Amino acid sequence: MCFSTYVEAAYPDKPIRFISSTAAGGPLDTMARTMAKMLSDELKQPVIVENKPGGTGILAMNYALNQAADGYTIVTATGSTSFMLAEGNASFTENDFIFISGLQSEPTALAVVKSSPIKNLEDFLQFVKNEPEKVNIAGYGNAGFNQLVYSKFQQQANFKGAWVPYTSAGQVVLSLLGGQVPAAVITPSSAISQIQNGDIRLLALSTAKRDLYFPKVPTFKEKGFNIVESLWRGIMVKKGTSNEVLTKLTTAIANVEKTPEWRRFMAENAQSSMNLSVDQMQEFVKNEIATRKAFLNQLK
């Protein structure tokens, strides 16, 4: 017992592996790399990011489950994780992990290019009414967060339109800019520079009220559609990690979140903080999985 207490008190005394469940370059991986660098300074140990994309996080989570529950392997978690767990095809469940922190949260948006004749949500609804055969909307993934928002919009506005899934958010933006689709459902961080320079125009956001970063963009809700959804990104560890290690990790993460560097990074990427405790994160993910299961059942 004394030896175990000594080991926990010394945490961390070696490098920590931070497993990113996506390929390098996307918003989730960028968050992981930014947090890893700052967490290294806070914990006085290297935090090394390793990319293990595949299966909407299944590969990364399986890897973590094969490591010791000692805090030396942490993994990215996201709203896409909730969808994957809701599908029930993995060999594990949310009960095999502890979701220790929600670091970022952002809405999604219906977007068009600058040259589009569609200037607002009313124009879009007129477009889908007049030319339904041309309604091919791009988005990241099948049966995921962006399609959930689009599906709710379709149901409430009573229109049909094909969902064109891409394997990365970057590909969605390129297809929109290239004119392959008339509109797309995107998270703002995936096209922040194009939105800021005006190449992409947002028609509506899935926030409850107008977003701090995009105050001129109306919400779906104010346009009469009950669509309030956000995509989150955070960190999880294998269940069984001790309370002592969890406390050291969460304290270090909280300290990073207070720094001007992290706040600047959040603002530059139009991200909001979640400010949830470990227990609150567990409940949040549990409830989100339940809503995602209901959505997936509708698609069957």
C-alpha positions in Angstrom: 0.0 0.0 0.0 2.8 2.4 0.9 4.5 1.7 -2.5 1.3 2.4 -4.4 0.8 5.7 -2.5 4.3 6.7 -3.4 3.8 6.0 -7.1 0.6 8.0 -7.2 2.2 10.9 -5.3 5.0 11.0 -7.8 2.7 11.2 -10.9 3.8 12.0 -13.4 7.4 10.9 -13.4 7.7 9.9 -17.0 6.3 11.1 -20.4 2.5 11.0 -21.0 1.1 9.7 -24.3 -1.9 11.7 -25.6 -3.7 9.7 -28.2 -5.4 11.7 -30.9 -8.3 9.7 -32.5 -8.1 11.7 -35.8 -5.5 12.3 -38.4 -3.1 15.3 -38.0 -4.4 18.7 -38.9 -8.1 18.7 -38.0 -9.7 20.7 -35.2 -9.6 17.8 -32.7 -5.9 17.1 -33.4 -5.0 20.8 -33.2 -6.7 21.0 -29.8 -4.8 17.9 -28.6 -1.4 19.3 -29.7 -2.1 22.7 -28.2 -3.2 21.2 -24.9 -0.3 18.7 -24.9 2.3 21.5 -25.3 0.9 23.5 -22.4 0.2 20.5 -20.3 3.8 19.5 -20.6 4.8 22.8 -19.1 2.3 22.4 -16.3 3.2 18.8 -15.4 6.9 19.1 -16.0 6.9 16.0 -18.2 6.6 15.6 -22.0 3.1 15.0 -23.2 3.5 13.3 -26.6 0.7 13.3 -29.2 0.3 10.1 -31.2 -2.3 9.9 -34.0 -4.4 6.7 -34.1 -7.3 7.5 -36.5 -9.9 4.9 -37.4 -13.4 3.8 -36.7 -14.5 7.2 -35.3 -12.2 6.8 -32.3 -12.5 3.0 -31.9 -8.8 2.4 -32.7 -7.6 5.0 -30.2 -9.9 3.8 -27.5 -9.0 0.2 -28.0 -5.4 1.1 -27.7 -6.0 3.0 -24.4 -7.9 0.0 -23.0 -4.8 -2.2 -23.6 -2.7 0.2 -21.5 -2.5 0.5 -17.7 -5.1 2.7 -16.0 -2.3 4.9 -14.6 -2.8 8.3 -16.3 0.1 7.9 -18.7 -2.2 7.3 -21.6 -4.9 9.9 -22.2 -7.2 10.0 -25.2 -9.1 12.6 -27.1 -12.9 12.5 -26.8 -15.5 14.3 -28.8 -19.2 14.5 -29.7 -18.4 12.0 -32.4 -17.4 9.6 -29.7 -21.0 9.8 -28.4 -22.3 8.8 -31.8 -19.9 5.9 -32.1 -20.9 4.6 -28.6 -24.6 5.1 -29.4 -24.2 2.8 -32.5 -23.1 0.0 -30.1 -20.7 -1.6 -32.5 -17.6 -1.3 -30.4 -16.4 -4.0 -27.9 -16.5 -1.4 -25.1 -19.0 1.2 -23.7 -18.8 4.6 -22.1 -18.5 2.8 -18.8 -15.0 1.7 -19.7 -13.7 5.3 -19.7 -13.7 8.4 -17.5 -14.4 11.5 -19.4 -12.3 13.9 -17.4 -12.7 17.2 -19.3 -14.7 19.0 -22.0 -12.2 21.5 -23.3 -14.1 23.0 -26.3 -17.6 23.4 -27.6 -18.9 24.9 -30.8 -22.0 24.9 -32.9 -22.5 23.9 -36.5 -23.8 26.1 -39.3 -25.4 26.0 -42.6 -23.0 27.6 -45.0 -22.7 28.8 -48.6 -20.0 30.5 -50.6 -19.7 34.3 -51.1 -20.9 34.1 -54.7 -24.0 32.1 -53.9 -27.4 33.7 -54.7 -28.5 32.3 -51.3 -28.0 35.2 -48.9 -29.9 34.0 -45.9 -32.0 31.1 -44.5 -35.1 32.3 -46.2 -33.3 32.2 -49.6 -32.2 28.6 -48.8 -35.7 27.5 -48.0 -36.9 29.0 -51.3 -34.1 27.2 -53.1 -35.0 23.8 -51.7 -38.7 24.5 -52.7 -37.9 25.7 -56.2 -35.1 23.3 -57.1 -35.3 20.2 -54.9 -33.3 18.1 -57.3 -30.3 20.3 -56.7 -30.3 20.0 -52.9 -27.1 18.1 -52.2 -25.7 19.2 -48.9 -22.2 18.3 -47.9 -21.0 17.5 -44.4 -18.5 15.5 -42.4 -19.4 11.8 -41.9 -22.5 9.7 -42.0 -25.0 9.7 -39.1 -22.9 12.1 -37.1 -23.2 15.5 -35.5 -23.6 17.6 -38.7 -26.1 15.3 -40.2 -28.1 15.3 -37.0 -28.5 19.1 -37.2 -29.3 18.9 -41.0 -31.8 16.1 -40.3 -33.6 18.2 -37.6 -33.7 21.1 -40.0 -35.1 18.9 -42.8 -37.8 17.6 -40.5 -38.9 20.9 -39.1 -38.7 22.8 -42.4 -40.3 19.9 -44.3 -37.9 19.5 -47.3 -35.9 16.7 -48.9 -32.3 16.8 -49.9 -29.4 14.5 -50.2 -26.7 14.3 -47.6 -23.2 14.1 -49.2 -20.8 12.7 -46.6 -17.0 13.4 -46.6 -14.3 11.8 -44.6 -12.8 15.0 -43.3 -14.1 18.5 -42.5 -11.4 19.9 -44.8 -12.9 18.0 -47.7 -16.3 19.5 -47.0 -14.9 23.0 -47.1 -13.1 22.3 -50.4 -16.2 20.9 -52.0 -18.2 24.0 -51.0 -15.5 26.4 -52.2 -15.2 24.3 -55.4 -18.9 24.5 -56.2 -19.5 20.8 -56.0 -22.4 21.4 -53.6 -24.7 24.5 -53.1 -24.4 24.4 -49.3 -22.7 22.6 -46.5 -23.2 22.0 -42.8 -19.8 22.8 -41.1 -18.4 23.7 -37.7 -17.0 27.2 -38.0 -13.5 26.2 -36.8 -13.1 24.0 -39.9 -13.3 27.1 -42.1 -12.4 29.9 -39.8 -10.2 31.8 -42.2 -12.6 31.5 -45.1 -15.5 32.7 -42.9 -13.4 35.6 -41.6 -12.3 36.7 -45.1 -15.8 36.4 -46.5 -15.3 33.5 -48.9 -17.9 31.5 -46.9 -21.1 32.9 -45.5 -22.9 31.3 -42.6 -26.7 31.3 -42.9 -27.6 30.0 -39.4 -26.0 28.6 -36.3 -27.1 25.9 -33.9 -26.7 28.0 -30.8 -29.4 28.8 -28.3 -28.7 32.5 -28.8 -26.4 34.5 -31.1 -22.8 33.4 -30.8 -20.2 35.6 -29.3 -17.8 35.0 -32.2 -20.5 35.4 -35.0 -23.0 38.0 -33.6 -24.3 38.9 -37.1 -25.3 35.3 -37.9 -28.9 34.3 -36.8 -29.6 31.1 -35.0 -31.9 28.4 -36.3 -34.0 29.0 -33.2 -34.7 32.6 -33.9 -35.8 31.6 -37.4 -38.4 29.3 -35.9 -36.5 26.0 -35.8 -35.9 24.2 -32.5 -32.3 23.2 -33.2 -29.8 23.8 -30.4 -26.7 21.5 -30.7 -23.0 21.7 -30.0 -19.9 19.6 -30.8 -17.5 19.2 -27.9 -13.9 18.1 -27.7 -12.2 16.8 -24.6 -10.1 14.2 -22.9 -10.8 10.7 -21.4 -8.8 8.1 -19.6 -9.3 4.4 -18.9 -11.6 3.5 -16.1 -9.7 2.5 -13.0 -7.4 5.5 -13.0 -7.0 6.5 -9.4 -8.6 9.6 -7.9 -5.1 10.9 -7.0 -4.0 10.8 -10.7 -7.4 12.2 -11.9 -7.0 15.1 -9.5 -3.5 15.9 -10.7 -4.6 15.7 -14.3 -7.8 17.8 -14.0 -6.0 20.4 -11.9 -3.3 20.7 -14.5 -5.8 21.0 -17.3 -7.8 23.6 -15.3 -4.6 25.6 -14.8 -3.9 25.5 -18.6 -7.4 26.7 -19.3 -6.7 29.8 -17.2 -3.7 30.9 -19.2 -3.8 33.8 -21.7 -2.3 31.5 -24.3 -5.1 28.9 -24.1 -7.8 31.6 -24.0 -6.2 33.2 -27.1 -6.2 29.8 -28.9 -9.9 29.3 -28.0 -10.8 32.7 -29.3 -8.8 32.3 -32.5 -10.7 29.1 -33.2 -14.1 30.4 -32.1 -14.4 27.9 -29.3 -16.4 28.1 -26.0 -15.5 26.5 -22.7 -17.7 23.8 -21.1 -16.7 24.2 -17.5 -18.0 20.8 -16.3 -16.6 18.7 -13.5 -15.6 15.1 -14.0 -19.0 13.9 -12.6 -20.8 16.4 -14.8 -18.9 15.2 -17.9 -20.0 11.6 -17.2 -23.6 12.7 -17.0 -23.3 14.9 -20.0 -21.9 12.1 -22.2 -24.4 9.6 -20.9 -27.3 11.9 -21.8 -25.8 12.7 -25.2 -25.4 9.1 -26.1 -29.1 8.5 -25.3 -30.2 11.4 -27.7 -27.8 10.1 -30.4 -29.3 6.6 -30.1 -32.8 8.1 -30.7 -31.5 9.9 -33.8 -29.8 6.8 -35.2 -32.9 4.8 -34.7 -34.8 7.3 -36.9 -32.3 6.7 -39.7 -33.0 2.9 -39.8 
